[in-house]
Amino acid sequence: MGNSTALLIIDVQEAMFSYPGQKLYDEEGVMERIVSLQQKARIAGTPIVYIQHTEDEEYTKGTPSWQISHRITPQKGEVIVEKPTWDAFHRTELQDELQKLGITNLVICGMQSEFCLDTTIRRAYSMGYKSVLVQDAHSTFDNGVLSSSEIIKHHNAVIGGRFAQLRAESEVQF
């Protein structure tokens, strides 16, 4: 993919793993694939940008649940962008950081499929980025209307081929 690509890891924060009685769809598998993407990007020298949701409640800056998951702790020099809304570009430094790095292509994974991933991918599309949604490296929760697996399938179907290319984690090379 070349060095104009960045891996964007959205909202993989401790809070996602701490809701009482709620578990992310395929939580272990999704996390293994996110860790693998992170490792592949680091080996290739591909920039990694972590999006960190920051607001009141579980995402209050500095609290344990706000921290990026201990399984993917950012290394020195990797970019962390805090965001107050579902859109990682809205009221954040993301666009500036990507421009500084010369990024035109994004590989996107993380949480939650129907909120921050969906909104950020659509915004990236409108801003001219070419994106890959890693179809088996994003997740969410059941919402009372649809199961988490239905939400993920739906978002892969709607986003894929329109707003982003779909790729399995095993197919992603940096």
Secondary structure, DSSP 4 states (H G I P E B T S, - for coil): --TTEEEEEE--BGGGG--TT---TTHHHHHHHHHHHHHHHHHHT--EEEEEE--SGGG-TTSGGGSBPGGGPPPTT-EEEEESSS-TTTTSSHHHHHHHHT--EEEEEEE-IIIIIHHHHHHHHHTT-EEEEEEEEEE----SSS-HHHHHHHHHHHHBTTTBEEE-GGG---
